[in-house]
Amino acid sequence: KLTYAPNASPDGKWLVFTSSYSGFQNLFRIDTNGYNLKQLTDQIQAQYHDPVWSPDGQWIAFVIEGKDENTLALYSVASKEVYKVLSMPGLNHPAWRPQP
């Protein structure tokens, strides 16, 4: 299956990426040695893409692609929950502001 948008964790131990292993684009994590693949989300009605780690490694921001608009969402590494933050047309490629 195709894999998209790999992004390394701040500590360099993990990669997060999207793939269609399950038929829909979901978030996956794998260690940088190529082991310990884990599916983080299980979405069957939307496409997830553009994952990016927060500077502290506690969150993964990503986009949920919708029919008329996209949604910025956050995945909590600690709770394994997805939180929807903002929806609007054309929303893509989230980025974190660098910490001072």
FIZA-82711 format. One line per 2 residues: number of its first residue (from 1); their letters; for each residue y, z negated, x of N, C-alpha, C, O. Coordinates in Angstrom, 1 decimal, padded with zeros to 4 digits. Layout:
// FIZA-82711
NUM	a	Y Z X Y Z X Y Z X Y Z X | ...
END
This chain:
// FIZA-82711
1	kl	-001.2 000.0 000.8 000.0 000.0 000.0 001.2 000.0 000.9 001.2 -000.5 002.0 | 002.3 000.5 000.3 003.6 000.6 001.1 004.2 -000.8 001.2 004.2 -001.6 000.2
3	ty	004.9 -001.0 002.3 005.6 -002.3 002.6 007.0 -002.0 002.9 007.3 -001.0 003.6 | 007.9 -002.8 002.4 009.3 -002.5 002.5 010.1 -003.7 003.0 009.7 -004.9 002.8
5	ap	011.2 -003.5 003.7 012.3 -004.4 004.0 011.8 -005.7 004.6 012.0 -006.8 004.1 | 011.0 -005.6 005.8 010.6 -006.9 006.4 011.8 -007.6 007.0 012.8 -007.0 007.5
7	na	011.8 -008.9 006.9 012.9 -009.8 007.3 012.3 -011.0 008.0 011.5 -011.7 007.4 | 012.7 -011.3 009.2 012.1 -012.5 010.0 012.8 -013.8 009.6 014.1 -013.8 009.4
9	sp	012.1 -014.8 009.5 012.6 -016.1 009.3 013.5 -016.6 010.5 013.3 -016.1 011.6 | 014.4 -017.5 010.3 015.3 -017.9 011.4 014.5 -018.5 012.6 015.0 -018.4 013.7
11	dg	013.4 -019.1 012.3 012.6 -019.7 013.4 011.7 -018.7 014.1 011.0 -019.0 015.0 | 011.6 -017.4 013.5 010.8 -016.4 014.1 009.3 -016.5 013.8 008.6 -015.7 014.4
13	kw	008.9 -017.4 012.9 007.5 -017.6 012.7 006.9 -016.7 011.5 005.7 -016.5 011.5 | 007.8 -016.3 010.6 007.4 -015.6 009.4 008.1 -014.3 009.2 009.3 -014.2 009.6
15	lv	007.5 -013.4 008.5 008.2 -012.2 008.0 008.0 -012.3 006.5 006.9 -012.6 005.9 | 009.1 -012.0 005.8 009.0 -011.8 004.3 009.3 -010.3 004.1 010.1 -009.7 004.7
17	ft	008.6 -009.7 003.1 008.7 -008.3 002.8 008.3 -008.1 001.3 007.7 -009.0 000.7 | 008.5 -006.9 000.8 008.0 -006.5 -000.5 006.9 -005.5 -000.3 007.0 -004.7 000.6
19	ss	006.0 -005.6 -001.2 004.9 -004.6 -001.2 004.3 -004.5 -002.6 004.5 -005.3 -003.5 | 003.7 -003.3 -002.9 003.1 -003.1 -004.2 001.6 -003.3 -004.2 000.8 -002.6 -004.9
21	ys	001.1 -004.3 -003.4 -000.3 -004.6 -003.4 -000.9 -004.8 -004.8 -002.0 -004.4 -005.1 | -000.1 -005.5 -005.6 -000.5 -005.9 -007.0 -000.1 -004.8 -008.0 -000.3 -005.0 -009.2
23	gf	000.5 -003.7 -007.6 000.9 -002.7 -008.6 002.4 -002.7 -008.8 002.9 -001.7 -009.2 | 003.0 -003.8 -008.6 004.5 -003.9 -008.7 005.0 -004.5 -007.4 004.3 -005.2 -006.7
25	qn	006.3 -004.2 -007.1 006.9 -004.8 -005.9 007.0 -006.3 -006.0 007.8 -006.7 -006.9 | 006.4 -007.0 -005.2 006.5 -008.5 -005.2 006.8 -008.9 -003.8 006.7 -008.1 -002.8
27	lf	007.2 -010.2 -003.6 007.5 -010.8 -002.3 006.2 -011.3 -001.7 005.3 -011.9 -002.3 | 006.1 -011.0 -000.4 004.9 -011.5 000.4 005.5 -012.1 001.7 006.6 -011.8 002.2
29	ri	004.7 -013.0 002.3 005.0 -013.6 003.6 003.8 -013.5 004.5 002.7 -013.7 004.0 | 004.0 -013.3 005.7 003.0 -013.2 006.7 003.5 -013.8 008.0 004.7 -013.6 008.3
31	dt	002.6 -014.4 008.8 003.2 -014.9 010.1 003.3 -013.8 011.1 002.8 -012.7 010.9 | 004.1 -014.0 012.1 004.5 -012.9 013.0 003.3 -012.4 013.9 003.5 -011.5 014.6
33	ng	002.2 -013.1 013.8 001.0 -012.7 014.5 000.1 -011.8 013.6 -000.9 -011.3 014.1 | 000.6 -011.6 012.4 -000.2 -010.7 011.4 -001.2 -011.4 010.6 -002.1 -010.7 010.0
35	yn	-001.2 -012.7 010.6 -002.2 -013.5 009.8 -001.5 -014.3 008.7 -000.2 -014.3 008.6 | -002.3 -014.9 007.9 -001.8 -015.8 006.8 -000.9 -015.1 005.8 000.2 -015.6 005.4
37	lk	-001.4 -013.9 005.3 -000.6 -013.2 004.3 -000.7 -014.0 003.0 -001.7 -014.5 002.6 | 000.5 -014.2 002.3 000.6 -014.9 001.1 001.5 -014.2 000.2 002.7 -013.9 000.5
39	ql	001.1 -014.0 -001.1 002.0 -013.4 -002.1 002.8 -014.6 -002.7 002.3 -015.6 -003.1 | 004.1 -014.4 -002.6 005.1 -015.4 -003.1 005.4 -015.3 -004.5 005.7 -016.3 -005.2
41	td	005.5 -014.1 -005.1 005.8 -013.9 -006.5 004.7 -013.1 -007.1 004.0 -012.4 -006.5 | 004.6 -013.2 -008.5 003.6 -012.5 -009.2 004.3 -011.8 -010.4 004.0 -012.2 -011.6
43	qi	005.1 -010.8 -010.1 005.8 -010.1 -011.2 005.1 -008.9 -011.6 004.6 -008.1 -010.8 | 005.0 -008.7 -012.9 004.3 -007.5 -013.4 005.2 -006.6 -014.3 004.7 -005.6 -014.9
45	qa	006.4 -007.0 -014.4 007.3 -006.2 -015.3 008.6 -005.8 -014.6 009.5 -005.1 -015.3 | 008.8 -006.1 -013.3 010.0 -005.7 -012.6 009.6 -005.4 -011.2 008.5 -005.8 -010.7
47	qy	010.6 -004.9 -010.5 010.4 -004.6 -009.0 011.3 -005.6 -008.2 012.5 -005.7 -008.6 | 010.7 -006.2 -007.2 011.5 -007.1 -006.4 011.7 -006.4 -005.1 010.8 -005.7 -004.6
49	hd	012.9 -006.5 -004.5 013.2 -005.8 -003.2 014.3 -006.5 -002.4 015.0 -007.4 -002.9 | 014.5 -006.1 -001.2 015.6 -006.5 -000.3 015.6 -008.0 000.0 016.6 -008.7 -000.1
51	pv	014.4 -008.6 000.4 014.4 -010.0 000.7 015.1 -010.3 002.0 015.0 -009.6 002.9 | 015.8 -011.5 002.0 016.4 -011.9 003.3 016.4 -013.5 003.3 016.8 -014.1 002.3
53	ws	016.0 -014.0 004.4 015.9 -015.5 004.6 017.3 -016.1 004.7 018.3 -015.4 005.2 | 017.5 -017.3 004.2 018.7 -018.0 004.4 018.7 -018.5 005.9 017.7 -018.6 006.5
55	pd	019.9 -018.8 006.4 020.0 -019.3 007.8 019.2 -020.5 008.1 018.8 -020.7 009.2 | 019.0 -021.4 007.1 018.2 -022.6 007.3 016.7 -022.4 007.0 016.0 -023.3 007.2
57	gq	016.3 -021.2 006.6 014.9 -020.9 006.3 014.4 -021.6 005.0 013.2 -021.5 004.8 | 015.2 -022.1 004.2 014.8 -022.8 003.0 014.8 -021.9 001.7 014.2 -022.3 000.7
59	wi	015.4 -020.8 001.8 015.6 -019.9 000.7 015.3 -018.4 001.1 015.6 -018.1 002.2 | 014.9 -017.6 000.1 014.8 -016.2 000.3 015.6 -015.6 -000.8 015.2 -015.7 -002.0
61	af	016.7 -014.9 -000.5 017.5 -014.1 -001.5 016.8 -012.7 -001.6 016.3 -012.2 -000.7 | 016.8 -012.2 -002.9 016.2 -010.9 -003.1 016.8 -010.3 -004.4 017.5 -011.0 -005.1
63	vi	016.5 -009.1 -004.7 017.0 -008.4 -005.9 015.8 -008.1 -006.8 014.7 -007.7 -006.4 | 016.0 -008.4 -008.1 015.1 -008.0 -009.2 015.7 -006.7 -009.8 016.8 -006.8 -010.4
65	eg	015.0 -005.6 -009.7 015.5 -004.4 -010.2 015.2 -004.3 -011.7 014.1 -004.4 -012.2 | 016.3 -004.1 -012.5 016.1 -004.0 -014.0 016.5 -002.6 -014.4 016.9 -001.7 -013.6
67	kd	016.3 -002.3 -015.7 016.6 -001.0 -016.3 018.1 -000.7 -016.2 018.4 000.4 -015.7 | 019.0 -001.6 -016.6 020.4 -001.3 -016.7 021.2 -002.1 -015.6 022.3 -001.7 -015.3
69	en	020.6 -003.1 -015.1 021.3 -003.9 -014.0 020.3 -004.6 -013.2 019.1 -004.8 -013.5 | 020.7 -005.0 -012.0 019.9 -005.8 -011.1 020.3 -007.2 -011.1 021.4 -007.6 -011.4
71	tl	019.4 -008.1 -010.6 019.6 -009.5 -010.6 019.4 -010.1 -009.2 018.4 -009.8 -008.6 | 020.4 -010.8 -008.7 020.3 -011.6 -007.5 019.5 -012.8 -007.8 019.8 -013.5 -008.7
73	al	018.4 -013.0 -007.0 017.6 -014.2 -007.3 017.3 -014.9 -005.9 017.4 -014.3 -004.9 | 016.9 -016.2 -006.0 016.6 -017.0 -004.9 015.2 -017.5 -005.1 014.8 -018.0 -006.1
75	ys	014.4 -017.5 -004.0 013.1 -018.1 -004.0 013.2 -019.3 -003.1 013.6 -019.2 -001.9 | 012.8 -020.5 -003.6 012.8 -021.7 -002.9 011.5 -021.9 -002.1 010.4 -021.9 -002.7
77	va	011.6 -022.0 -000.8 010.4 -022.1 000.0 009.7 -023.5 -000.3 008.5 -023.6 -000.3 | 010.5 -024.5 -000.6 010.0 -025.8 -000.9 009.3 -025.9 -002.2 008.2 -026.4 -002.3
79	sk	010.0 -025.5 -003.3 009.4 -025.6 -004.6 008.6 -024.4 -005.1 007.9 -024.5 -006.1 | 008.7 -023.3 -004.4 008.1 -022.0 -004.7 008.5 -021.5 -006.1 007.8 -020.7 -006.8
81	ev	009.7 -021.8 -006.5 010.3 -021.4 -007.7 011.3 -020.3 -007.5 011.9 -020.2 -006.4 | 011.5 -019.4 -008.5 012.5 -018.3 -008.4 013.6 -018.7 -009.3 013.4 -019.1 -010.5
83	yk	014.9 -018.6 -008.8 016.1 -018.9 -009.6 016.9 -017.6 -009.7 017.3 -017.1 -008.7 | 017.3 -017.3 -010.9 018.1 -016.1 -011.1 019.6 -016.5 -011.0 020.0 -017.5 -011.6
85	vl	020.4 -015.8 -010.2 021.7 -016.2 -009.9 022.8 -015.4 -010.6 023.7 -015.9 -011.2 | 022.7 -014.1 -010.5 023.7 -013.2 -011.0 023.1 -011.8 -011.4 022.3 -011.3 -010.6
87	sm	023.5 -011.3 -012.5 023.1 -009.9 -012.9 024.3 -009.0 -013.0 025.3 -009.4 -013.6 | 024.1 -007.8 -012.5 025.2 -006.8 -012.6 024.6 -005.4 -012.2 023.7 -005.4 -011.4
89	pg	025.2 -004.3 -012.7 024.8 -003.0 -012.3 025.0 -002.8 -010.8 026.1 -003.2 -010.3 | 024.1 -002.1 -010.1 024.3 -001.7 -008.7 024.2 -002.8 -007.7 024.4 -002.6 -006.5
91	ln	023.7 -004.0 -008.1 023.6 -005.1 -007.1 022.4 -004.8 -006.2 021.3 -004.6 -006.7 | 022.6 -004.8 -004.9 021.5 -004.5 -003.9 021.9 -005.2 -002.6 023.0 -005.5 -002.4
93	hp	020.9 -005.3 -001.7 021.1 -005.7 -000.4 021.8 -007.0 -000.2 022.9 -007.1 000.3 | 021.3 -008.2 -000.7 022.0 -009.4 -000.5 022.0 -009.8 001.0 021.2 -009.4 001.8
95	aw	023.0 -010.6 001.3 023.2 -011.1 002.6 023.7 -012.5 002.6 024.5 -012.9 001.6 | 023.4 -013.3 003.6 023.9 -014.7 003.7 025.1 -014.7 004.6 025.2 -014.0 005.6
97	rp	026.1 -015.6 004.2 027.2 -015.8 005.1 026.8 -016.6 006.3 026.2 -017.6 006.1 | 027.2 -016.2 007.5 026.8 -017.0 008.6 027.4 -018.4 008.6 028.5 -018.6 008.1
99	qp	026.6 -019.4 009.0 027.1 -020.8 009.0 028.1 -020.9 010.2 027.9 -020.4 011.3 | 029.2 -021.7 010.0 030.2 -021.9 011.0 029.6 -022.7 012.2 030.3 -023.0 013.1
END
